[in-house]
Amino acid sequence: MKNESGVCPTEYNALVKPKKAEEKSKGGIILPDESRDREQFAQMEGELVALSPLAFSYAGPSEWNGADKPKPGDRVLFAKYAGALIRGKDGQDYRIIKDKDISAVLS
């Protein structure tokens, strides 16, 4: 994935493009804000756009259990209120978060 945001994370940070929350259920029922908040309270899904050179450098090969380190283009889960919101030069909304706030890579 190409980083068109104009934002390059530093230190141990990552740039994530959050997935937009659905306004309706699959059956077309409009969900109240409170229900959506509870559903997404713990984690949000997004796409990893860019990593700083130091991101994930603290973990050795044994800590990854043979898995690859996260890389741009991966779908990831991260804490809902982690990091800072920023608008890229491409007009898209992004979130700059610490690498340790990424809790999972989705396949």
Buried (B, 14 or more C-beta within 10 A) or exposed (E): EEBEBEBEBEEBBBBBBBEEEEEEEEEEEEBEEEEBEEEBEEBBBBBBBBBBEEBBEEEEEEEEEEEEBBEBEBBBBBBBEBBEEBEBEEEEEBBBBBBBBBEEBEE
